[in-house]
Amino acid sequence: MITVEEIDDRTFKVTVKGRTTTTHIVAVDASYHEKLTGGRVSAEKLVQKSFEFLLERESNTSILRTFDLPVIGRYFPDYEHAIREMLT
């Protein structure tokens, strides 16, 4: 289960409950949010879907505890394409 809480307009606290519960702080720059979503979905939903993407590829305990959303693309080059597909 993934819970996303807005800390401020660009920072989110994500809690992932699994065998082990983890907490992550994720920053989403407005321009990156616009690039990925065209403003069609909230930053909160983008973060939620991004964690779904990550959890399909690794365990929650392997996900960085604090990161900027574009970092995902460094580890998974297909991220931007896949997240756009997930959001349509």
N, C-alpha and C positions, 0 to 999 in steps of 0.2 A: 504494500500500500504506500502511495506517495502523497505527502501533504506539502503544499506550497503555501508559505505565508509571506506577504509583502512586508519588508522591513522599511523600505522607502521606495521612491519611484524607480530605482534601478537595482535594488538589492533584495534578494529573496532568501528565506530560510527554507530549506527542503529537508523533510524528514522522511526517511525510507524505512518502513517497518518490514522486516523479513525475519530470517532466523536470528540475525543481529540487527538492531536498530541503529541507523546512522543519521547524522545531521550534517548538512552541507550549506555553505553560504555561497550564493551564485550572484554575480553581477551581470547585468544586461544593459549594455549601452543603447541608447535610443536609436542611433543610426544602424546598429547591427540588428536590432529588433525590426526596424523598418525594412532593412535589406532582406531578411528572411521571411517576413510575413506580409509586407506591403501594408502594414497597419490593419490587416483583416482580423487578427486575433490579439488578445491581450498578451503582455509580457509574461504574466503568470501562466497562461496556457502554453506559451512557448517553452517556458522552463519545465512545466509538467511533461510535455511531449518529449523534450530533450532528455529528461530522466527516463522516460519509457524507452527511448532509443538506446541510452546507455545500458539500461538493465537487460536489454536483449543481447548485449555483447559482453557484459562483465557483471560481477556481483557488486552489491552496494558497498561492501567493504573495500573494494578496489577503486571506487570513485573518489577523486580528490575532495578534500573537506572544504576547501575554499578555492574558487576559480572564477574567471570571466568566461562567459558562455563561448566565445570563439575558440577557447582552448580545446574544446571537444574536437574540432576539425584537425588539430595537430595529431591527435591520437587516432581519429577515424576520418580519413579524407572524404568519405562519402556522406558525412554528417549533413552538410548544407543541402545537398540534393535530397537526402532521405527525409530531413525535417520538413522541407517544403512539401514533399509528397504526403507526409503524415498530417499536415495541416490543411490539405485540400479535401 
